[in-house]
Amino acid sequence: MWVRFIPIVFFSLTAVSLVAFQSIEIVHAFINFISSKTNIK
């Protein structure tokens, strides 16, 4: 059972970390977009 469980945990942690990194990048891009809009005005 552990032989099957370890790769599943590894790949799920990798997927979660990639999704978290992407969401952080999207939030940063959104904040930069909003701040550039306010600077133009």
N, C-alpha and C positions, 0 to 999 in steps of 0.2 A: 504494500500500500504506500509506504513512504517513497518508493522509487517513482511512483506516478505522482505523488503529492508535491514533491520538491520542484519539478519543472513547472507545474501549474502555478505554484506560488511565485516562482521566479518570473514567469511571463506576465502574471497578473500585476506584480509590483512594477515591472517595466512599463506595462501599459498605463498604469495609474500615474507613474511619474511623468510619462510623456504627455498625458492629457493635462496634468497639472501644469507642466511647463508651457504647453500651448495656451492654456487659459490665462496664465500670467502674462504671456506675450500679447494676447489679445487685449487684456485689460490695459497694458502699457500703451499699446497702439491707440486704443480708444481715448485714453487720457491725453496722449500727445495730440490727437486729432481735436479734442475739445479745447485744449490749451492754445493750439494754433488758431482755432476759430476765434477765440476770445482776444488773442493778441492782434488779429487783423482789425477787429472793431476798436 
